Amino acid sequence: MTDLAKIKSFTDPEEALEFFDCNPLHLWGTYGKKAYTYPVTHWVRLADCSTAHLENILLTQCQVEQEQRLHILHILIARKNGLIKKRRLMEAMAPLNSENGLW
């Protein structure tokens, strides 16, 4: 029998939503480390993604919605106790700020 506490990803987004019982924007579809040999999308909670993965999402995925981007930033700030490098934070926030006209 599978230990459900160890399951962190699902191939079906509906299953992931039901299991994690969270906002759909708090999930992320990823191919994981086997993207080239086994390209199947796995749905994981953003909070379960590595710090490097979250930073790369912010820097490379322009389609990420504002609420999802802010959720990722909150996770990163909590992990680093507010010590995110200012340059990377500004790069990550640039798409948000240009939409809102903040800078």
Gaussian input, Z-matrix of N, CA and C with variables (Angstrom, degrees):
# hf/3-21g

backbone

0 1
 N
 C     1     B1
 C     2     B2     1     A1
 N     3     B3     2     A2     1     D1
 C     4     B4     3     A3     2     D2
 C     5     B5     4     A4     3     D3
 N     6     B6     5     A5     4     D4
 C     7     B7     6     A6     5     D5
 C     8     B8     7     A7     6     D6
 N     9     B9     8     A8     7     D7
 C    10    B10     9     A9     8     D8
 C    11    B11    10    A10     9     D9
 N    12    B12    11    A11    10    D10
 C    13    B13    12    A12    11    D11
 C    14    B14    13    A13    12    D12
 N    15    B15    14    A14    13    D13
 C    16    B16    15    A15    14    D14
 C    17    B17    16    A16    15    D15
 N    18    B18    17    A17    16    D16
 C    19    B19    18    A18    17    D17
 C    20    B20    19    A19    18    D18
 N    21    B21    20    A20    19    D19
 C    22    B22    21    A21    20    D20
 C    23    B23    22    A22    21    D21
 N    24    B24    23    A23    22    D22
 C    25    B25    24    A24    23    D23
 C    26    B26    25    A25    24    D24
 N    27    B27    26    A26    25    D25
 C    28    B28    27    A27    26    D26
 C    29    B29    28    A28    27    D27
 N    30    B30    29    A29    28    D28
 C    31    B31    30    A30    29    D29
 C    32    B32    31    A31    30    D30
 N    33    B33    32    A32    31    D31
 C    34    B34    33    A33    32    D32
 C    35    B35    34    A34    33    D33
 N    36    B36    35    A35    34    D34
 C    37    B37    36    A36    35    D35
 C    38    B38    37    A37    36    D36
 N    39    B39    38    A38    37    D37
 C    40    B40    39    A39    38    D38
 C    41    B41    40    A40    39    D39
 N    42    B42    41    A41    40    D40
 C    43    B43    42    A42    41    D41
 C    44    B44    43    A43    42    D42
 N    45    B45    44    A44    43    D43
 C    46    B46    45    A45    44    D44
 C    47    B47    46    A46    45    D45
 N    48    B48    47    A47    46    D46
 C    49    B49    48    A48    47    D47
 C    50    B50    49    A49    48    D48
 N    51    B51    50    A50    49    D49
 C    52    B52    51    A51    50    D50
 C    53    B53    52    A52    51    D51
 N    54    B54    53    A53    52    D52
 C    55    B55    54    A54    53    D53
 C    56    B56    55    A55    54    D54
 N    57    B57    56    A56    55    D55
 C    58    B58    57    A57    56    D56
 C    59    B59    58    A58    57    D57
 N    60    B60    59    A59    58    D58
 C    61    B61    60    A60    59    D59
 C    62    B62    61    A61    60    D60
 N    63    B63    62    A62    61    D61
 C    64    B64    63    A63    62    D62
 C    65    B65    64    A64    63    D63
 N    66    B66    65    A65    64    D64
 C    67    B67    66    A66    65    D65
 C    68    B68    67    A67    66    D66
 N    69    B69    68    A68    67    D67
 C    70    B70    69    A69    68    D68
 C    71    B71    70    A70    69    D69
 N    72    B72    71    A71    70    D70
 C    73    B73    72    A72    71    D71
 C    74    B74    73    A73    72    D72
 N    75    B75    74    A74    73    D73
 C    76    B76    75    A75    74    D74
 C    77    B77    76    A76    75    D75
 N    78    B78    77    A77    76    D76
 C    79    B79    78    A78    77    D77
 C    80    B80    79    A79    78    D78
 N    81    B81    80    A80    79    D79
 C    82    B82    81    A81    80    D80
 C    83    B83    82    A82    81    D81
 N    84    B84    83    A83    82    D82
 C    85    B85    84    A84    83    D83
 C    86    B86    85    A85    84    D84
 N    87    B87    86    A86    85    D85
 C    88    B88    87    A87    86    D86
 C    89    B89    88    A88    87    D87
 N    90    B90    89    A89    88    D88
 C    91    B91    90    A90    89    D89
 C    92    B92    91    A91    90    D90
 N    93    B93    92    A92    91    D91
 C    94    B94    93    A93    92    D92
 C    95    B95    94    A94    93    D93
 N    96    B96    95    A95    94    D94
 C    97    B97    96    A96    95    D95
 C    98    B98    97    A97    96    D96
 N    99    B99    98    A98    97    D97
 C   100   B100    99    A99    98    D98
 C   101   B101   100   A100    99    D99
 N   102   B102   101   A101   100   D100
 C   103   B103   102   A102   101   D101
 C   104   B104   103   A103   102   D102
 N   105   B105   104   A104   103   D103
 C   106   B106   105   A105   104   D104
 C   107   B107   106   A106   105   D105
 N   108   B108   107   A107   106   D106
 C   109   B109   108   A108   107   D107
 C   110   B110   109   A109   108   D108
 N   111   B111   110   A110   109   D109
 C   112   B112   111   A111   110   D110
 C   113   B113   112   A112   111   D111
 N   114   B114   113   A113   112   D112
 C   115   B115   114   A114   113   D113
 C   116   B116   115   A115   114   D114
 N   117   B117   116   A116   115   D115
 C   118   B118   117   A117   116   D116
 C   119   B119   118   A118   117   D117
 N   120   B120   119   A119   118   D118
 C   121   B121   120   A120   119   D119
 C   122   B122   121   A121   120   D120
 N   123   B123   122   A122   121   D121
 C   124   B124   123   A123   122   D122
 C   125   B125   124   A124   123   D123
 N   126   B126   125   A125   124   D124
 C   127   B127   126   A126   125   D125
 C   128   B128   127   A127   126   D126
 N   129   B129   128   A128   127   D127
 C   130   B130   129   A129   128   D128
 C   131   B131   130   A130   129   D129
 N   132   B132   131   A131   130   D130
 C   133   B133   132   A132   131   D131
 C   134   B134   133   A133   132   D132
 N   135   B135   134   A134   133   D133
 C   136   B136   135   A135   134   D134
 C   137   B137   136   A136   135   D135
 N   138   B138   137   A137   136   D136
 C   139   B139   138   A138   137   D137
 C   140   B140   139   A139   138   D138
 N   141   B141   140   A140   139   D139
 C   142   B142   141   A141   140   D140
 C   143   B143   142   A142   141   D141
 N   144   B144   143   A143   142   D142
 C   145   B145   144   A144   143   D143
 C   146   B146   145   A145   144   D144
 N   147   B147   146   A146   145   D145
 C   148   B148   147   A147   146   D146
 C   149   B149   148   A148   147   D147
 N   150   B150   149   A149   148   D148
 C   151   B151   150   A150   149   D149
 C   152   B152   151   A151   150   D150
 N   153   B153   152   A152   151   D151
 C   154   B154   153   A153   152   D152
 C   155   B155   154   A154   153   D153
 N   156   B156   155   A155   154   D154
 C   157   B157   156   A156   155   D155
 C   158   B158   157   A157   156   D156
 N   159   B159   158   A158   157   D157
 C   160   B160   159   A159   158   D158
 C   161   B161   160   A160   159   D159
 N   162   B162   161   A161   160   D160
 C   163   B163   162   A162   161   D161
 C   164   B164   163   A163   162   D162
 N   165   B165   164   A164   163   D163
 C   166   B166   165   A165   164   D164
 C   167   B167   166   A166   165   D165
 N   168   B168   167   A167   166   D166
 C   169   B169   168   A168   167   D167
 C   170   B170   169   A169   168   D168
 N   171   B171   170   A170   169   D169
 C   172   B172   171   A171   170   D170
 C   173   B173   172   A172   171   D171
 N   174   B174   173   A173   172   D172
 C   175   B175   174   A174   173   D173
 C   176   B176   175   A175   174   D174
 N   177   B177   176   A176   175   D175
 C   178   B178   177   A177   176   D176
 C   179   B179   178   A178   177   D177
 N   180   B180   179   A179   178   D178
 C   181   B181   180   A180   179   D179
 C   182   B182   181   A181   180   D180
 N   183   B183   182   A182   181   D181
 C   184   B184   183   A183   182   D182
 C   185   B185   184   A184   183   D183
 N   186   B186   185   A185   184   D184
 C   187   B187   186   A186   185   D185
 C   188   B188   187   A187   186   D186
 N   189   B189   188   A188   187   D187
 C   190   B190   189   A189   188   D188
 C   191   B191   190   A190   189   D189
 N   192   B192   191   A191   190   D190
 C   193   B193   192   A192   191   D191
 C   194   B194   193   A193   192   D192
 N   195   B195   194   A194   193   D193
 C   196   B196   195   A195   194   D194
 C   197   B197   196   A196   195   D195
 N   198   B198   197   A197   196   D196
 C   199   B199   198   A198   197   D197
 C   200   B200   199   A199   198   D198
 N   201   B201   200   A200   199   D199
 C   202   B202   201   A201   200   D200
 C   203   B203   202   A202   201   D201
 N   204   B204   203   A203   202   D202
 C   205   B205   204   A204   203   D203
 C   206   B206   205   A205   204   D204
 N   207   B207   206   A206   205   D205
 C   208   B208   207   A207   206   D206
 C   209   B209   208   A208   207   D207
 N   210   B210   209   A209   208   D208
 C   211   B211   210   A210   209   D209
 C   212   B212   211   A211   210   D210
 N   213   B213   212   A212   211   D211
 C   214   B214   213   A213   212   D212
 C   215   B215   214   A214   213   D213
 N   216   B216   215   A215   214   D214
 C   217   B217   216   A216   215   D215
 C   218   B218   217   A217   216   D216
 N   219   B219   218   A218   217   D217
 C   220   B220   219   A219   218   D218
 C   221   B221   220   A220   219   D219
 N   222   B222   221   A221   220   D220
 C   223   B223   222   A222   221   D221
 C   224   B224   223   A223   222   D222
 N   225   B225   224   A224   223   D223
 C   226   B226   225   A225   224   D224
 C   227   B227   226   A226   225   D225
 N   228   B228   227   A227   226   D226
 C   229   B229   228   A228   227   D227
 C   230   B230   229   A229   228   D228
 N   231   B231   230   A230   229   D229
 C   232   B232   231   A231   230   D230
 C   233   B233   232   A232   231   D231
 N   234   B234   233   A233   232   D232
 C   235   B235   234   A234   233   D233
 C   236   B236   235   A235   234   D234
 N   237   B237   236   A236   235   D235
 C   238   B238   237   A237   236   D236
 C   239   B239   238   A238   237   D237
 N   240   B240   239   A239   238   D238
 C   241   B241   240   A240   239   D239
 C   242   B242   241   A241   240   D240
 N   243   B243   242   A242   241   D241
 C   244   B244   243   A243   242   D242
 C   245   B245   244   A244   243   D243
 N   246   B246   245   A245   244   D244
 C   247   B247   246   A246   245   D245
 C   248   B248   247   A247   246   D246
 N   249   B249   248   A248   247   D247
 C   250   B250   249   A249   248   D248
 C   251   B251   250   A250   249   D249
 N   252   B252   251   A251   250   D250
 C   253   B253   252   A252   251   D251
 C   254   B254   253   A253   252   D252
 N   255   B255   254   A254   253   D253
 C   256   B256   255   A255   254   D254
 C   257   B257   256   A256   255   D255
 N   258   B258   257   A257   256   D256
 C   259   B259   258   A258   257   D257
 C   260   B260   259   A259   258   D258
 N   261   B261   260   A260   259   D259
 C   262   B262   261   A261   260   D260
 C   263   B263   262   A262   261   D261
 N   264   B264   263   A263   262   D262
 C   265   B265   264   A264   263   D263
 C   266   B266   265   A265   264   D264
 N   267   B267   266   A266   265   D265
 C   268   B268   267   A267   266   D266
 C   269   B269   268   A268   267   D267
 N   270   B270   269   A269   268   D268
 C   271   B271   270   A270   269   D269
 C   272   B272   271   A271   270   D270
 N   273   B273   272   A272   271   D271
 C   274   B274   273   A273   272   D272
 C   275   B275   274   A274   273   D273
 N   276   B276   275   A275   274   D274
 C   277   B277   276   A276   275   D275
 C   278   B278   277   A277   276   D276
 N   279   B279   278   A278   277   D277
 C   280   B280   279   A279   278   D278
 C   281   B281   280   A280   279   D279
 N   282   B282   281   A281   280   D280
 C   283   B283   282   A282   281   D281
 C   284   B284   283   A283   282   D282
 N   285   B285   284   A284   283   D283
 C   286   B286   285   A285   284   D284
 C   287   B287   286   A286   285   D285
 N   288   B288   287   A287   286   D286
 C   289   B289   288   A288   287   D287
 C   290   B290   289   A289   288   D288
 N   291   B291   290   A290   289   D289
 C   292   B292   291   A291   290   D290
 C   293   B293   292   A292   291   D291
 N   294   B294   293   A293   292   D292
 C   295   B295   294   A294   293   D293
 C   296   B296   295   A295   294   D294
 N   297   B297   296   A296   295   D295
 C   298   B298   297   A297   296   D296
 C   299   B299   298   A298   297   D297
 N   300   B300   299   A299   298   D298
 C   301   B301   300   A300   299   D299
 C   302   B302   301   A301   300   D300
 N   303   B303   302   A302   301   D301
 C   304   B304   303   A303   302   D302
 C   305   B305   304   A304   303   D303
 N   306   B306   305   A305   304   D304
 C   307   B307   306   A306   305   D305
 C   308   B308   307   A307   306   D306

   B1=1.4504
   B2=1.5344
   B3=1.3243
   B4=1.4520
   B5=1.5247
   B6=1.3188
   B7=1.4525
   B8=1.5254
   B9=1.3332
   B10=1.4608
   B11=1.5209
   B12=1.3154
   B13=1.4657
   B14=1.5252
   B15=1.3434
   B16=1.4605
   B17=1.5231
   B18=1.3232
   B19=1.4566
   B20=1.5225
   B21=1.3396
   B22=1.4558
   B23=1.5154
   B24=1.3392
   B25=1.4534
   B26=1.5201
   B27=1.3177
   B28=1.4564
   B29=1.5205
   B30=1.3290
   B31=1.4632
   B32=1.5250
   B33=1.3184
   B34=1.4598
   B35=1.5252
   B36=1.3470
   B37=1.4680
   B38=1.5280
   B39=1.3233
   B40=1.4654
   B41=1.5322
   B42=1.3257
   B43=1.4671
   B44=1.5207
   B45=1.3247
   B46=1.4707
   B47=1.5230
   B48=1.3308
   B49=1.4673
   B50=1.5189
   B51=1.3163
   B52=1.4670
   B53=1.5287
   B54=1.3287
   B55=1.4625
   B56=1.5291
   B57=1.3478
   B58=1.4613
   B59=1.5184
   B60=1.3371
   B61=1.4686
   B62=1.5323
   B63=1.3364
   B64=1.4594
   B65=1.5228
   B66=1.3002
   B67=1.4486
   B68=1.5334
   B69=1.3361
   B70=1.4662
   B71=1.5307
   B72=1.3304
   B73=1.4607
   B74=1.5244
   B75=1.3231
   B76=1.4595
   B77=1.5257
   B78=1.3363
   B79=1.4637
   B80=1.5220
   B81=1.3261
   B82=1.4529
   B83=1.5223
   B84=1.3181
   B85=1.4567
   B86=1.5124
   B87=1.3166
   B88=1.4608
   B89=1.5168
   B90=1.3153
   B91=1.4601
   B92=1.5217
   B93=1.3083
   B94=1.4554
   B95=1.5183
   B96=1.3129
   B97=1.4603
   B98=1.5228
   B99=1.3297
   B100=1.4594
   B101=1.5200
   B102=1.3122
   B103=1.4616
   B104=1.5210
   B105=1.3116
   B106=1.4700
   B107=1.5177
   B108=1.3131
   B109=1.4659
   B110=1.5246
   B111=1.3058
   B112=1.4655
   B113=1.5247
   B114=1.3513
   B115=1.4771
   B116=1.5297
   B117=1.3053
   B118=1.4594
   B119=1.5158
   B120=1.3134
   B121=1.4543
   B122=1.5253
   B123=1.3154
   B124=1.4632
   B125=1.5144
   B126=1.3153
   B127=1.4645
   B128=1.5123
   B129=1.3262
   B130=1.4608
   B131=1.5231
   B132=1.3299
   B133=1.4585
   B134=1.5139
   B135=1.3032
   B136=1.4587
   B137=1.5237
   B138=1.3142
   B139=1.4653
   B140=1.5226
   B141=1.3393
   B142=1.4628
   B143=1.5293
   B144=1.3282
   B145=1.4669
   B146=1.5275
   B147=1.3211
   B148=1.4686
   B149=1.5326
   B150=1.3039
   B151=1.4640
   B152=1.5232
   B153=1.3333
   B154=1.4647
   B155=1.5250
   B156=1.3339
   B157=1.4712
   B158=1.5288
   B159=1.3276
   B160=1.4658
   B161=1.5291
   B162=1.3412
   B163=1.4547
   B164=1.5222
   B165=1.3335
   B166=1.4637
   B167=1.5225
   B168=1.3174
   B169=1.4653
   B170=1.5242
   B171=1.3245
   B172=1.4633
   B173=1.5230
   B174=1.3157
   B175=1.4583
   B176=1.5277
   B177=1.3310
   B178=1.4707
   B179=1.5229
   B180=1.3079
   B181=1.4693
   B182=1.5245
   B183=1.3256
   B184=1.4693
   B185=1.5304
   B186=1.3257
   B187=1.4632
   B188=1.5284
   B189=1.3356
   B190=1.4626
   B191=1.5231
   B192=1.3291
   B193=1.4638
   B194=1.5282
   B195=1.3225
   B196=1.4634
   B197=1.5236
   B198=1.3276
   B199=1.4679
   B200=1.5208
   B201=1.3261
   B202=1.4631
   B203=1.5279
   B204=1.3325
   B205=1.4702
   B206=1.5369
   B207=1.3180
   B208=1.4652
   B209=1.5272
   B210=1.3208
   B211=1.4705
   B212=1.5322
   B213=1.3319
   B214=1.4605
   B215=1.5259
   B216=1.3241
   B217=1.4651
   B218=1.5253
   B219=1.3188
   B220=1.4682
   B221=1.5300
   B222=1.3177
   B223=1.4668
   B224=1.5330
   B225=1.3388
   B226=1.4641
   B227=1.5277
   B228=1.3035
   B229=1.4670
   B230=1.5247
   B231=1.3240
   B232=1.4640
   B233=1.5298
   B234=1.3310
   B235=1.4641
   B236=1.5143
   B237=1.2934
   B238=1.4626
   B239=1.5214
   B240=1.3177
   B241=1.4692
   B242=1.5186
   B243=1.3201
   B244=1.4502
   B245=1.5161
   B246=1.3310
   B247=1.4574
   B248=1.5307
   B249=1.3063
   B250=1.4554
   B251=1.5200
   B252=1.2926
   B253=1.4636
   B254=1.5173
   B255=1.3042
   B256=1.4576
   B257=1.5195
   B258=1.3154
   B259=1.4629
   B260=1.5261
   B261=1.3220
   B262=1.4655
   B263=1.5258
   B264=1.3236
   B265=1.4560
   B266=1.5270
   B267=1.3227
   B268=1.4599
   B269=1.5278
   B270=1.3414
   B271=1.4572
   B272=1.5225
   B273=1.3169
   B274=1.4625
   B275=1.5191
   B276=1.3256
   B277=1.4566
   B278=1.5266
   B279=1.3370
   B280=1.4641
   B281=1.5255
   B282=1.3537
   B283=1.4613
   B284=1.5220
   B285=1.3312
   B286=1.4680
   B287=1.5287
   B288=1.3217
   B289=1.4453
   B290=1.5155
   B291=1.3225
   B292=1.4636
   B293=1.5295
   B294=1.3533
   B295=1.4680
   B296=1.5328
   B297=1.3158
   B298=1.4619
   B299=1.5178
   B300=1.3296
   B301=1.4430
   B302=1.5146
   B303=1.3431
   B304=1.4587
   B305=1.5133
   B306=1.3498
   B307=1.4620
   B308=1.4933
   A1=109.95
   A2=116.86
   A3=122.52
   A4=111.07
   A5=115.67
   A6=120.88
   A7=107.83
   A8=117.63
   A9=121.83
   A10=113.01
   A11=117.51
   A12=119.79
   A13=111.49
   A14=117.64
   A15=121.01
   A16=112.71
   A17=118.42
   A18=121.48
   A19=108.69
   A20=116.20
   A21=119.40
   A22=112.04
   A23=119.09
   A24=119.68
   A25=110.81
   A26=114.65
   A27=122.32
   A28=108.44
   A29=116.89
   A30=119.54
   A31=110.66
   A32=117.69
   A33=122.54
   A34=109.36
   A35=118.45
   A36=119.76
   A37=113.43
   A38=117.35
   A39=119.88
   A40=111.10
   A41=116.32
   A42=120.41
   A43=110.52
   A44=115.98
   A45=120.59
   A46=110.34
   A47=116.13
   A48=119.75
   A49=111.62
   A50=115.67
   A51=120.10
   A52=110.56
   A53=117.62
   A54=121.19
   A55=111.74
   A56=116.26
   A57=119.70
   A58=112.79
   A59=117.08
   A60=122.40
   A61=110.32
   A62=115.26
   A63=119.34
   A64=110.77
   A65=115.44
   A66=123.07
   A67=107.96
   A68=119.44
   A69=120.97
   A70=113.26
   A71=117.89
   A72=120.78
   A73=112.85
   A74=116.71
   A75=120.48
   A76=111.13
   A77=116.34
   A78=122.04
   A79=109.12
   A80=116.10
   A81=121.43
   A82=108.87
   A83=115.94
   A84=121.55
   A85=109.49
   A86=117.36
   A87=121.39
   A88=110.40
   A89=116.19
   A90=120.59
   A91=111.24
   A92=117.27
   A93=121.12
   A94=113.27
   A95=116.10
   A96=122.06
   A97=112.98
   A98=118.57
   A99=121.61
   A100=111.66
   A101=117.55
   A102=122.24
   A103=113.11
   A104=117.08
   A105=119.89
   A106=112.88
   A107=117.40
   A108=119.98
   A109=113.09
   A110=117.28
   A111=120.86
   A112=109.08
   A113=116.97
   A114=119.84
   A115=114.28
   A116=116.35
   A117=122.31
   A118=107.79
   A119=116.75
   A120=119.87
   A121=109.90
   A122=115.25
   A123=121.87
   A124=107.02
   A125=115.94
   A126=121.56
   A127=108.55
   A128=115.29
   A129=122.21
   A130=109.48
   A131=115.99
   A132=119.56
   A133=108.36
   A134=117.29
   A135=120.67
   A136=110.70
   A137=116.69
   A138=120.80
   A139=112.13
   A140=118.05
   A141=121.88
   A142=112.41
   A143=118.03
   A144=121.62
   A145=109.56
   A146=115.41
   A147=119.09
   A148=109.81
   A149=115.87
   A150=121.10
   A151=110.39
   A152=117.27
   A153=120.83
   A154=111.11
   A155=116.51
   A156=120.62
   A157=110.16
   A158=117.31
   A159=120.88
   A160=111.15
   A161=116.49
   A162=119.35
   A163=111.04
   A164=116.90
   A165=120.29
   A166=112.06
   A167=117.69
   A168=120.25
   A169=109.33
   A170=115.83
   A171=119.84
   A172=112.43
   A173=116.65
   A174=120.62
   A175=113.88
   A176=118.03
   A177=119.14
   A178=115.26
   A179=118.78
   A180=120.74
   A181=110.83
   A182=115.93
   A183=120.22
   A184=113.05
   A185=117.86
   A186=120.40
   A187=113.22
   A188=117.61
   A189=121.15
   A190=109.27
   A191=115.77
   A192=120.52
   A193=111.04
   A194=115.90
   A195=121.59
   A196=111.96
   A197=117.97
   A198=120.27
   A199=110.90
   A200=116.52
   A201=121.02
   A202=110.43
   A203=116.79
   A204=122.10
   A205=110.14
   A206=116.74
   A207=120.75
   A208=111.53
   A209=116.23
   A210=120.45
   A211=109.96
   A212=116.52
   A213=120.74
   A214=110.16
   A215=117.16
   A216=120.43
   A217=111.64
   A218=117.07
   A219=120.48
   A220=110.76
   A221=116.67
   A222=120.68
   A223=109.67
   A224=115.85
   A225=119.88
   A226=111.94
   A227=116.33
   A228=120.02
   A229=110.44
   A230=116.31
   A231=119.59
   A232=110.98
   A233=116.99
   A234=120.36
   A235=112.51
   A236=116.51
   A237=119.78
   A238=112.01
   A239=117.04
   A240=121.47
   A241=111.65
   A242=115.79
   A243=120.62
   A244=114.99
   A245=118.49
   A246=120.86
   A247=112.56
   A248=117.39
   A249=120.30
   A250=107.97
   A251=116.44
   A252=119.60
   A253=108.99
   A254=115.84
   A255=121.29
   A256=112.12
   A257=118.39
   A258=121.13
   A259=111.05
   A260=116.93
   A261=120.60
   A262=110.71
   A263=116.78
   A264=120.27
   A265=110.12
   A266=116.76
   A267=120.23
   A268=111.08
   A269=117.34
   A270=121.01
   A271=110.21
   A272=116.42
   A273=120.87
   A274=111.72
   A275=116.02
   A276=120.53
   A277=113.16
   A278=118.29
   A279=122.03
   A280=113.43
   A281=120.26
   A282=118.33
   A283=113.15
   A284=116.58
   A285=120.48
   A286=110.65
   A287=115.27
   A288=120.12
   A289=112.94
   A290=117.56
   A291=119.23
   A292=110.52
   A293=116.61
   A294=120.50
   A295=110.18
   A296=116.35
   A297=121.38
   A298=113.07
   A299=116.48
   A300=120.77
   A301=114.04
   A302=117.19
   A303=119.45
   A304=112.53
   A305=118.20
   A306=122.59
   A307=110.53
   D1=138.11
   D2=-177.64
   D3=-78.67
   D4=137.56
   D5=175.42
   D6=-82.26
   D7=106.51
   D8=-175.31
   D9=-61.40
   D10=-25.59
   D11=179.93
   D12=-66.58
   D13=-22.42
   D14=-179.22
   D15=-88.90
   D16=-12.17
   D17=-179.75
   D18=-75.85
   D19=122.83
   D20=-179.21
   D21=-121.34
   D22=-5.54
   D23=179.82
   D24=-144.12
   D25=155.95
   D26=179.77
   D27=-137.17
   D28=149.00
   D29=175.27
   D30=-85.59
   D31=-18.13
   D32=178.23
   D33=-104.22
   D34=117.72
   D35=-177.78
   D36=-61.50
   D37=-31.47
   D38=178.89
   D39=-66.67
   D40=-40.18
   D41=176.23
   D42=-62.05
   D43=-42.76
   D44=-179.85
   D45=-61.55
   D46=-45.64
   D47=179.41
   D48=-60.36
   D49=-42.87
   D50=-179.32
   D51=-66.39
   D52=-44.62
   D53=-177.64
   D54=-67.61
   D55=-48.89
   D56=-176.41
   D57=-79.90
   D58=-19.03
   D59=179.43
   D60=48.87
   D61=59.79
   D62=-177.22
   D63=-137.05
   D64=173.09
   D65=175.25
   D66=-61.56
   D67=134.19
   D68=179.34
   D69=-55.87
   D70=-28.28
   D71=179.34
   D72=-75.09
   D73=-5.89
   D74=177.84
   D75=-95.50
   D76=6.98
   D77=175.26
   D78=-106.78
   D79=155.34
   D80=178.06
   D81=-136.06
   D82=133.46
   D83=175.48
   D84=-90.06
   D85=122.09
   D86=-177.11
   D87=-134.74
   D88=150.13
   D89=174.04
   D90=-86.04
   D91=-14.92
   D92=178.25
   D93=72.76
   D94=-164.57
   D95=-174.90
   D96=-73.26
   D97=-17.95
   D98=-177.81
   D99=-102.36
   D100=32.02
   D101=-174.48
   D102=-57.40
   D103=-35.99
   D104=-176.05
   D105=-81.43
   D106=-28.80
   D107=-176.98
   D108=-101.49
   D109=-23.60
   D110=-175.59
   D111=-145.65
   D112=71.54
   D113=-173.64
   D114=-75.80
   D115=78.67
   D116=176.10
   D117=-119.70
   D118=130.04
   D119=179.77
   D120=-71.11
   D121=129.55
   D122=174.45
   D123=-112.64
   D124=134.56
   D125=-179.19
   D126=-98.69
   D127=122.38
   D128=-178.00
   D129=-129.66
   D130=158.82
   D131=172.99
   D132=-73.23
   D133=140.44
   D134=177.01
   D135=-56.40
   D136=-36.34
   D137=-179.44
   D138=-64.11
   D139=-19.73
   D140=179.43
   D141=-91.90
   D142=-6.78
   D143=178.15
   D144=-76.96
   D145=151.75
   D146=178.26
   D147=-68.19
   D148=160.30
   D149=178.51
   D150=-60.13
   D151=-43.81
   D152=179.44
   D153=-61.81
   D154=-40.24
   D155=179.09
   D156=-63.19
   D157=-44.68
   D158=-179.81
   D159=-63.08
   D160=-42.36
   D161=178.34
   D162=-63.20
   D163=-40.25
   D164=178.60
   D165=-67.53
   D166=-34.27
   D167=175.67
   D168=-59.95
   D169=-47.67
   D170=-179.04
   D171=-62.62
   D172=-37.32
   D173=-174.80
   D174=-83.66
   D175=-24.20
   D176=-172.24
   D177=-118.45
   D178=-15.51
   D179=-174.26
   D180=-107.29
   D181=90.89
   D182=-175.19
   D183=-70.31
   D184=-16.83
   D185=-177.64
   D186=-81.84
   D187=-4.06
   D188=-178.54
   D189=-63.86
   D190=129.53
   D191=-178.74
   D192=-70.98
   D193=156.81
   D194=-175.91
   D195=-56.36
   D196=-45.53
   D197=-179.27
   D198=-62.16
   D199=-39.85
   D200=179.56
   D201=-67.51
   D202=-41.59
   D203=178.36
   D204=-61.27
   D205=-43.91
   D206=179.47
   D207=-65.99
   D208=-38.00
   D209=178.01
   D210=-62.27
   D211=-43.05
   D212=177.93
   D213=-61.75
   D214=-43.93
   D215=178.97
   D216=-61.19
   D217=-39.65
   D218=177.72
   D219=-62.87
   D220=-40.87
   D221=178.39
   D222=-62.51
   D223=-46.86
   D224=-178.43
   D225=-63.73
   D226=-41.83
   D227=179.11
   D228=-63.34
   D229=-43.04
   D230=178.86
   D231=-62.69
   D232=-39.40
   D233=-179.11
   D234=-69.67
   D235=-36.96
   D236=-174.77
   D237=-102.58
   D238=11.43
   D239=180.00
   D240=51.53
   D241=41.23
   D242=177.17
   D243=77.90
   D244=12.37
   D245=-175.79
   D246=-101.88
   D247=37.25
   D248=176.69
   D249=-70.06
   D250=136.38
   D251=178.05
   D252=-60.25
   D253=129.48
   D254=-173.56
   D255=-56.86
   D256=-41.09
   D257=-178.65
   D258=-60.91
   D259=-45.83
   D260=-178.92
   D261=-66.64
   D262=-37.92
   D263=177.84
   D264=-63.42
   D265=-43.71
   D266=179.53
   D267=-64.00
   D268=-40.28
   D269=177.56
   D270=-63.04
   D271=-42.00
   D272=-178.57
   D273=-67.65
   D274=-35.44
   D275=-177.45
   D276=-83.68
   D277=-15.74
   D278=-174.82
   D279=-51.08
   D280=-47.99
   D281=179.35
   D282=-61.95
   D283=-36.45
   D284=178.34
   D285=-65.60
   D286=-48.58
   D287=-175.00
   D288=-67.57
   D289=-35.06
   D290=178.36
   D291=-67.43
   D292=-33.97
   D293=177.11
   D294=-66.50
   D295=-39.79
   D296=-175.58
   D297=-90.48
   D298=-4.85
   D299=179.77
   D300=70.61
   D301=26.35
   D302=-178.25
   D303=-78.84
   D304=-33.53
   D305=172.46
   D306=-168.83

